[in-house]
Amino acid sequence: MSHPDPRDMRAYMAWLLRGQAHVGQRCAEAFAQHARGHVDAVDVTPRVDD
């Protein structure tokens, strides 16, 4: 994905935040999978997918 012109600050910040949100979501998913696999006894998150 090509990034917008940094001089167009609003579009550029929106693009950066969108990318960070995507990365954060992937990290959260990976952590949740890891937690489900290894520390079920300490799992305090409500299960949605069961």
MODELLER restraints for C-alpha pairs under 7 A, 6 or more apart:
rsr = mdl.restraints
at = mdl.atoms
rsr.add(forms.Gaussian(group=physical.xy_distance, feature=features.Distance(at['CA:3:A'], at['CA:15:A']), mean=6.97, stdev=0.5))
rsr.add(forms.Gaussian(group=physical.xy_distance, feature=features.Distance(at['CA:4:A'], at['CA:11:A']), mean=6.55, stdev=0.5))
rsr.add(forms.Gaussian(group=physical.xy_distance, feature=features.Distance(at['CA:4:A'], at['CA:12:A']), mean=5.58, stdev=0.5))
rsr.add(forms.Gaussian(group=physical.xy_distance, feature=features.Distance(at['CA:5:A'], at['CA:12:A']), mean=6.61, stdev=0.5))
rsr.add(forms.Gaussian(group=physical.xy_distance, feature=features.Distance(at['CA:6:A'], at['CA:12:A']), mean=5.51, stdev=0.5))
